[in-house]
Amino acid sequence: MPSNVAIKPELLSKYAADFNADRANLVAADAAVSSGVLKAATDYRGVRELPRDFSIELKQGSITNQKHSGRCWMFASLNTLRYELMHRWNLEDFEFSETYLFFWDAMEKSNTYLENVLATLDEPTDSRVFEAINYGPSDDGGWWQMFAALVNKYGLVPKSAYPESANSTDSSAFKQYLNSKLHGFAAELRRRHAAGESVEALRAAKDEEMSVVYRICAISLGEPPATFDWIARTKGDDDAKGKQDGCKKDNGCCKGSAAEAKSCDCGDGCTCESGKSCGCKKHSGIDDRPVIRETGITPLEFYKKYVPVDVNDFASLCNSPMERTPFGKRYVIRYSANVAEAGDMEFVNVPLDVFKKAAIDQLTAGHPIWFACDCMQFSLRDAGFFDQSVVRVDRLFGTDFPLDKADGLEYGDSPSNHAMTFTGVNLDENGKPNRWKVENSWGKDNGVDGYYVMSDAWFDRFVTEIIIRKDFLDEATRALLTAEPVQLDPWQPLTQPCR
């Protein structure tokens, strides 16, 4: 190897001398070695500039937790829908079963993988197309449109009908061996094709192989319910109920004069002087709030009856300023489907101002937003911040990090890798956003009770996709939804599935 490509000893000596000559380097090294890069780089001034109050804020249910799985896209999607269900049916809290869709996603991804193998039988195994198809065929990651395809086909169920399990909350071993089996099926299909078998015969073999996939999924997660029962109690006004139940001084509870009663109007201590209870329902110990009850309902029936939005009424907007993805176009990503017959993931690419206005309009109207971003850049997982002014690694290391959004995507430095939900935004006196409230799916012990705050500058730089109701799209953007699509390859940096 030529010596001019090596790190020269004399240069290493110079680097070390320069490092030790600067007091700031020594202080930074003490802090980073002792506390870690992120804590050492945290700027308290940046933290103070991102308070956790918002001019527009949506009331959501309890924080969810994907635990050790790559189901963020599914959790964010279900969190978006559960908000609508809770407010439509006046529920205090609600959670869908993530495991239910996880089961069917594993089945559908397996089927689509084998179909893609059949579609590329003559591709070399080291071709870029086949390598993209063959990588992690049933891995956890995904996008909103994968979620929509599953809901359209299989419906939804409450968490009580199909709860979490060891392999849904920690999916690594389950998916490792499912992927291994799928790779074995692919090798066999390609060998049989090379031996001259027809595609029809190979597809019949695939159908038989899918029974093994079902067995692995059912053993790992349990079989999903075909029907289920559901009971939910709506929120009620206890004081109004007590009065409505007729708990009054003259209802026969208190015998004798009105002066004998301490309180018989459903105030505190609804008893007579003698200690006899007035018997109103408020003080009986019975939860008499209105009940929603279903017996033997199917998942599709549940979705259509209780979810007040249609998953097909949303569009995927991206803000990708790369030269090869011009704004004002519709794009489709090849080989990105989970449900084979549903088609590949697609999006329309719009400028930042259009992108952001759609998000603000939807939140202002009282609806949460599924979004995708690179959650690793300039973020504090424990403290719950997304902001480059909070995580000052530039100061810690004494160097700038100059990549803009286009270069970050082009060079694979910051593709989307995580999906969450916007549940609030703070607008300044001029109606401009300066921070966003983020509902995550990492449990209530991360962030502040599970919520994060994101600066508007971080939004501009690292948020690449939002899912917007078509009602909140401007006319020009809505027209793009039916435009002739531009085909993108699956390995392009923008397309990394959210985990």
Legacy VTK file of the C-alpha trace (Angstrom):
# vtk DataFile Version 3.0
C-alpha trace
ASCII
DATASET POLYDATA
POINTS 499 float
0.000 0.000 0.000
1.514 3.411 -0.939
2.653 5.369 2.099
0.859 8.519 0.959
-2.573 6.992 1.839
-1.628 6.079 5.411
-2.041 8.163 8.568
1.480 9.405 9.145
3.024 9.145 12.648
4.222 12.738 12.536
0.661 13.898 11.818
-0.689 11.898 14.751
1.824 13.643 16.991
0.673 17.016 15.669
-3.010 16.139 16.180
-2.322 15.160 19.798
-0.289 18.296 20.473
-2.996 20.552 19.002
-5.681 18.756 21.029
-3.866 19.123 24.338
-2.957 22.756 23.699
-6.614 23.800 23.784
-8.186 23.957 27.269
-11.704 23.637 25.787
-10.798 20.207 24.391
-9.681 18.977 27.803
-12.857 20.228 29.521
-15.023 18.713 26.791
-13.224 15.359 27.050
-13.690 15.261 30.833
-17.423 15.916 30.439
-18.005 13.497 27.544
-15.950 10.634 28.993
-17.696 10.962 32.360
-21.276 11.616 31.245
-21.529 10.616 27.582
-21.643 12.784 24.484
-25.318 13.780 24.702
-25.317 14.875 28.330
-22.027 16.704 27.876
-23.463 18.503 24.850
-26.783 19.522 26.446
-27.247 23.303 26.512
-29.414 24.493 29.417
-30.236 27.698 27.511
-31.661 25.662 24.650
-33.723 23.617 27.123
-35.195 26.798 28.629
-36.152 28.081 25.209
-38.403 25.037 24.608
-41.096 25.129 27.302
-43.708 22.386 27.253
-46.824 24.489 26.771
-48.607 24.890 23.469
-51.261 27.221 22.114
-52.886 24.263 20.322
-52.907 20.981 22.243
-54.977 17.820 21.759
-56.154 15.640 24.649
-54.871 12.116 23.988
-55.116 8.812 25.854
-52.432 7.061 27.888
-48.909 6.821 26.477
-48.220 3.580 24.615
-45.028 1.529 24.541
-43.670 -0.445 21.588
-40.896 -1.800 23.848
-38.248 -3.867 22.017
-39.932 -3.945 18.641
-39.842 -1.921 15.421
-43.561 -1.137 15.364
-43.393 2.659 15.761
-45.243 3.224 12.477
-48.058 0.983 13.709
-48.232 2.597 17.145
-48.241 6.108 15.664
-50.993 5.106 13.235
-53.146 3.554 15.949
-52.529 6.532 18.243
-53.840 8.778 15.476
-57.018 6.710 15.097
-57.647 6.104 18.795
-57.810 9.857 19.375
-60.658 10.058 16.869
-62.446 7.040 18.387
-62.112 8.316 21.968
-63.564 11.715 21.133
-66.319 10.341 18.958
-67.530 7.921 21.656
-66.626 10.032 24.712
-64.149 7.530 26.173
-61.665 8.441 28.899
-58.989 6.203 27.369
-58.594 3.518 24.723
-55.871 1.493 23.025
-56.075 -0.655 19.931
-54.351 -4.024 19.739
-50.994 -3.505 18.079
-50.375 -7.259 18.173
-53.385 -7.896 15.955
-51.975 -5.886 13.062
-48.461 -7.149 13.836
-49.630 -10.718 13.184
-51.185 -9.835 9.838
-48.250 -7.627 8.854
-45.888 -10.582 9.328
-48.162 -12.775 7.213
-48.570 -10.206 4.453
-44.884 -9.239 4.314
-43.992 -12.919 4.000
-46.430 -13.401 1.144
-45.246 -10.237 -0.630
-41.610 -11.267 -0.240
-42.263 -14.641 -1.863
-44.246 -12.954 -4.633
-41.335 -10.579 -5.217
-39.014 -13.601 -5.379
-41.279 -15.095 -8.063
-41.216 -11.780 -9.950
-37.388 -11.699 -9.966
-36.460 -15.347 -10.553
-33.938 -14.426 -13.228
-32.282 -11.642 -11.239
-28.821 -12.522 -9.902
-28.859 -12.810 -6.125
-26.207 -10.074 -5.942
-28.169 -7.613 -8.075
-29.205 -4.422 -6.303
-32.895 -5.160 -6.897
-32.763 -8.643 -5.407
-30.607 -7.520 -2.489
-33.227 -4.870 -1.666
-36.038 -7.427 -1.870
-34.110 -10.022 0.113
-33.105 -7.792 3.030
-35.187 -8.510 6.158
-38.279 -9.748 4.321
-40.551 -9.745 7.384
-38.777 -7.093 9.476
-40.901 -4.893 11.729
-40.540 -1.497 10.015
-43.113 0.224 7.863
-45.114 3.302 6.880
-48.651 4.654 7.219
-49.736 3.159 3.897
-48.763 -0.311 5.096
-50.977 0.313 8.117
-53.860 1.460 5.911
-53.556 -1.645 3.740
-53.768 -3.888 6.822
-56.777 -2.030 8.258
-58.621 -2.173 4.942
-58.154 -5.930 4.786
-58.296 -7.050 8.422
-59.945 -4.264 10.420
-59.030 -3.372 14.004
-59.593 -4.753 17.492
-59.212 -3.265 20.990
-56.176 -4.294 22.987
-58.332 -6.360 25.348
-59.244 -8.675 22.447
-55.623 -9.456 21.518
-53.113 -8.221 24.125
-49.356 -7.902 23.853
-47.127 -10.960 24.253
-43.462 -11.779 24.773
-42.797 -11.880 21.016
-44.722 -8.743 20.111
-42.911 -6.646 22.716
-39.526 -8.181 21.864
-39.763 -9.378 18.276
-36.122 -10.126 17.483
-36.104 -13.939 17.828
-39.517 -14.337 16.203
-38.507 -12.298 13.169
-35.023 -13.819 12.981
-36.354 -17.326 12.439
-39.259 -16.237 10.278
-36.800 -14.434 7.989
-34.536 -17.475 7.957
-37.429 -19.698 6.880
-38.436 -17.226 4.176
-34.895 -17.122 2.809
-34.950 -20.914 2.656
-38.246 -20.831 0.741
-36.755 -18.295 -1.682
-33.704 -20.464 -2.326
-35.941 -23.467 -3.006
-38.221 -21.537 -5.379
-35.240 -20.271 -7.360
-33.718 -23.776 -7.565
-37.008 -25.206 -8.840
-37.268 -22.397 -11.386
-33.739 -23.190 -12.613
-34.848 -26.810 -12.987
-37.650 -25.737 -15.316
-40.791 -25.588 -13.146
-43.488 -23.132 -14.200
-44.395 -20.001 -12.239
-47.868 -21.498 -11.667
-46.336 -24.571 -10.009
-44.022 -22.379 -7.947
-46.917 -20.189 -6.791
-48.798 -23.298 -5.681
-45.696 -24.260 -3.701
-45.653 -20.757 -2.217
-49.232 -21.181 -1.026
-48.199 -24.319 0.828
-45.161 -22.562 2.288
-47.418 -19.854 3.682
-49.019 -22.446 5.964
-45.633 -22.732 7.691
-45.502 -18.943 7.996
-48.936 -18.985 9.646
-47.765 -21.669 12.064
-44.691 -19.633 13.077
-46.784 -16.484 13.552
-49.529 -18.270 15.502
-47.046 -20.007 17.808
-45.190 -16.732 18.399
-48.149 -14.384 18.850
-51.230 -16.551 19.300
-53.971 -16.695 16.694
-55.843 -13.432 16.057
-59.557 -13.313 16.909
-62.143 -13.724 14.154
-64.780 -12.180 16.459
-64.646 -10.703 19.958
-66.688 -9.098 22.706
-66.112 -5.514 23.859
-67.371 -3.378 26.714
-66.444 0.287 27.179
-67.787 2.938 29.541
-68.234 6.466 28.303
-67.237 9.465 30.387
-70.065 10.761 32.598
-70.818 13.764 34.787
-71.306 12.206 38.217
-72.882 15.307 39.724
-75.342 15.574 36.871
-76.103 11.861 37.189
-76.763 12.117 40.910
-79.218 14.932 40.447
-80.805 13.170 37.547
-81.270 10.068 39.713
-83.518 12.106 41.999
-81.349 12.198 45.097
-83.169 15.065 46.862
-84.278 15.841 50.382
-87.864 14.855 49.670
-87.212 11.549 47.881
-88.102 9.430 50.886
-84.531 8.916 52.052
-84.685 11.272 55.025
-87.667 10.702 57.267
-88.688 13.697 59.281
-88.065 17.382 58.727
-85.816 18.825 56.093
-83.563 20.128 58.842
-82.765 16.539 59.806
-80.828 15.959 56.572
-77.128 16.703 56.373
-77.174 16.532 52.580
-79.515 14.750 50.261
-78.710 16.597 47.074
-75.706 14.518 46.061
-73.196 16.723 47.748
-70.495 15.223 49.933
-71.834 12.899 52.587
-75.203 12.007 51.094
-76.674 10.557 54.307
-79.304 11.396 56.888
-78.485 12.338 60.487
-79.333 8.776 61.417
-76.578 7.517 59.120
-78.996 5.910 56.688
-77.817 6.207 53.078
-80.106 8.020 50.688
-79.409 5.248 48.174
-78.667 7.379 45.126
-76.523 5.753 42.462
-73.731 8.234 42.882
-72.977 6.829 46.322
-73.880 3.198 45.690
-70.433 2.144 44.425
-71.887 1.079 41.079
-70.333 2.548 37.920
-73.495 3.632 36.141
-71.897 5.463 33.234
-73.374 4.576 29.844
-71.924 1.320 28.479
-70.997 0.404 24.915
-71.338 -3.350 24.540
-70.557 -5.578 21.556
-70.823 -9.353 21.361
-69.322 -11.388 18.539
-68.263 -8.391 16.439
-65.669 -8.892 13.701
-62.542 -6.722 13.393
-63.771 -5.165 10.145
-67.173 -4.470 11.674
-65.500 -2.851 14.668
-63.362 -0.604 12.465
-66.265 0.502 10.300
-68.619 1.069 13.214
-66.406 2.712 15.821
-63.555 4.480 14.005
-65.007 7.748 12.657
-62.363 8.207 9.949
-61.498 6.248 6.815
-57.801 5.355 6.496
-58.119 5.925 2.753
-58.968 9.601 3.263
-55.357 10.483 4.120
-52.459 11.407 1.856
-48.724 11.082 2.387
-46.856 14.372 1.998
-43.061 14.455 1.891
-40.630 17.315 2.009
-37.606 15.977 0.146
-35.546 18.810 -1.377
-33.134 16.532 -3.258
-32.498 17.404 -6.902
-33.667 13.971 -8.021
-37.033 14.356 -6.263
-38.429 17.665 -7.571
-41.386 19.186 -5.765
-44.837 19.043 -7.302
-44.715 15.375 -8.280
-46.177 12.089 -7.119
-43.714 9.247 -6.408
-44.111 5.485 -5.988
-41.414 3.347 -4.346
-40.914 -0.033 -6.015
-41.129 -3.199 -3.885
-42.335 -1.271 -0.811
-45.726 -2.966 -0.284
-46.539 -5.204 2.651
-49.935 -6.310 1.278
-49.148 -7.434 -2.267
-52.473 -6.501 -3.828
-52.581 -3.074 -2.137
-49.722 -1.625 -4.161
-46.497 0.145 -3.266
-45.966 3.134 -0.996
-46.508 6.503 -2.652
-46.224 10.154 -1.681
-46.400 13.643 -3.129
-43.380 15.887 -2.639
-44.146 19.469 -1.647
-42.165 22.545 -0.560
-41.691 23.174 3.147
-44.256 25.980 3.369
-46.999 23.766 1.908
-45.867 20.859 4.081
-45.960 22.883 7.291
-49.237 24.688 6.569
-51.024 21.371 6.090
-49.755 20.196 9.477
-50.819 23.380 11.265
-54.249 23.364 9.612
-54.910 19.772 10.676
-53.833 20.332 14.285
-55.802 23.579 14.478
-58.892 21.670 13.356
-58.373 19.226 16.239
-56.793 16.197 14.572
-53.409 14.573 15.377
-50.799 13.865 12.703
-48.696 10.780 11.939
-45.189 11.864 10.936
-41.800 10.337 10.144
-38.363 11.717 10.925
-34.788 10.818 11.835
-35.250 10.551 15.597
-31.542 10.071 16.323
-30.231 13.451 15.192
-29.792 16.134 17.864
-32.241 14.431 20.213
-32.382 13.566 23.901
-34.394 10.382 24.388
-34.585 10.490 28.175
-35.259 14.221 28.545
-37.570 14.443 25.531
-36.046 17.078 23.229
-35.602 17.313 19.474
-33.526 20.432 18.872
-30.111 21.336 17.533
-29.910 24.215 20.028
-30.282 21.768 22.927
-27.809 19.134 21.710
-24.749 21.293 21.039
-22.359 18.669 19.735
-20.942 21.414 17.538
-19.650 23.166 20.649
-18.582 19.933 22.339
-16.477 18.794 19.365
-15.532 22.257 18.133
-16.819 21.675 14.612
-19.931 22.418 12.580
-22.365 19.820 11.233
-23.311 21.580 8.002
-25.429 19.027 6.116
-28.748 20.510 5.083
-31.914 18.478 4.571
-31.172 17.657 0.918
-27.629 16.439 1.603
-28.761 14.596 4.720
-31.152 12.564 2.567
-28.856 12.256 -0.449
-25.968 10.869 1.587
-28.088 8.657 3.830
-27.197 10.664 6.943
-30.760 11.404 8.077
-33.384 9.267 6.355
-36.630 8.739 8.244
-36.313 5.945 10.777
-39.076 6.583 13.325
-42.764 7.500 13.293
-44.569 9.450 16.015
-47.656 11.652 16.394
-48.000 15.426 16.563
-50.563 16.348 19.225
-49.843 20.056 19.579
-48.108 23.127 18.230
-47.298 26.538 19.668
-48.017 29.505 17.421
-46.422 32.869 18.175
-48.158 36.252 18.030
-47.811 36.198 14.237
-49.333 32.721 13.872
-45.963 31.106 13.144
-44.979 27.809 14.784
-41.984 27.758 17.101
-42.356 24.348 18.778
-44.331 21.127 18.384
-45.725 18.620 20.881
-44.843 15.010 20.056
-46.521 11.853 21.349
-44.031 8.994 21.270
-44.468 5.236 21.755
-41.503 4.585 24.056
-43.506 4.514 27.287
-44.134 7.235 29.879
-40.611 7.003 31.358
-39.049 8.567 28.252
-39.489 12.259 27.619
-41.874 13.946 30.058
-44.661 11.426 30.690
-43.954 10.044 27.209
-44.172 13.383 25.373
-41.400 15.267 23.582
-40.968 18.851 22.489
-39.560 19.652 19.037
-38.260 23.010 17.881
-39.589 24.363 14.606
-36.045 24.465 13.206
-35.695 20.715 13.926
-39.032 20.119 12.197
-37.727 21.884 9.087
-34.513 19.874 9.022
-35.482 16.332 10.037
-39.240 15.771 9.533
-39.670 14.282 6.064
-43.203 12.852 5.956
-46.630 13.723 7.367
-49.989 12.023 6.857
-52.690 14.590 6.161
-56.438 14.353 5.676
-57.212 15.169 2.083
-59.617 17.866 3.312
-56.630 19.911 4.510
-54.706 19.789 1.224
-54.697 22.802 -1.054
-56.118 22.331 -4.520
-52.736 22.000 -6.243
-51.523 19.331 -3.812
-54.794 17.408 -4.040
-54.434 17.312 -7.820
-51.047 15.586 -7.451
-52.683 12.566 -5.834
-53.886 11.376 -9.250
-50.887 12.524 -11.312
-48.776 10.012 -13.222
-46.230 8.740 -10.660
-42.458 8.770 -10.873
-40.959 5.370 -9.958
-38.302 5.295 -7.231
-36.029 2.374 -6.376
-36.296 0.806 -2.911
-32.720 1.520 -1.892
-32.919 5.301 -2.152
-32.215 7.018 1.193
-35.671 8.591 1.634
-37.335 5.183 1.745
-35.969 3.609 4.946
-38.927 2.055 6.816
-39.767 3.518 10.217
-39.006 1.288 13.179
LINES 1 500
499 0 1 2 3 4 5 6 7 8 9 10 11 12 13 14 15 16 17 18 19 20 21 22 23 24 25 26 27 28 29 30 31 32 33 34 35 36 37 38 39 40 41 42 43 44 45 46 47 48 49 50 51 52 53 54 55 56 57 58 59 60 61 62 63 64 65 66 67 68 69 70 71 72 73 74 75 76 77 78 79 80 81 82 83 84 85 86 87 88 89 90 91 92 93 94 95 96 97 98 99 100 101 102 103 104 105 106 107 108 109 110 111 112 113 114 115 116 117 118 119 120 121 122 123 124 125 126 127 128 129 130 131 132 133 134 135 136 137 138 139 140 141 142 143 144 145 146 147 148 149 150 151 152 153 154 155 156 157 158 159 160 161 162 163 164 165 166 167 168 169 170 171 172 173 174 175 176 177 178 179 180 181 182 183 184 185 186 187 188 189 190 191 192 193 194 195 196 197 198 199 200 201 202 203 204 205 206 207 208 209 210 211 212 213 214 215 216 217 218 219 220 221 222 223 224 225 226 227 228 229 230 231 232 233 234 235 236 237 238 239 240 241 242 243 244 245 246 247 248 249 250 251 252 253 254 255 256 257 258 259 260 261 262 263 264 265 266 267 268 269 270 271 272 273 274 275 276 277 278 279 280 281 282 283 284 285 286 287 288 289 290 291 292 293 294 295 296 297 298 299 300 301 302 303 304 305 306 307 308 309 310 311 312 313 314 315 316 317 318 319 320 321 322 323 324 325 326 327 328 329 330 331 332 333 334 335 336 337 338 339 340 341 342 343 344 345 346 347 348 349 350 351 352 353 354 355 356 357 358 359 360 361 362 363 364 365 366 367 368 369 370 371 372 373 374 375 376 377 378 379 380 381 382 383 384 385 386 387 388 389 390 391 392 393 394 395 396 397 398 399 400 401 402 403 404 405 406 407 408 409 410 411 412 413 414 415 416 417 418 419 420 421 422 423 424 425 426 427 428 429 430 431 432 433 434 435 436 437 438 439 440 441 442 443 444 445 446 447 448 449 450 451 452 453 454 455 456 457 458 459 460 461 462 463 464 465 466 467 468 469 470 471 472 473 474 475 476 477 478 479 480 481 482 483 484 485 486 487 488 489 490 491 492 493 494 495 496 497 498
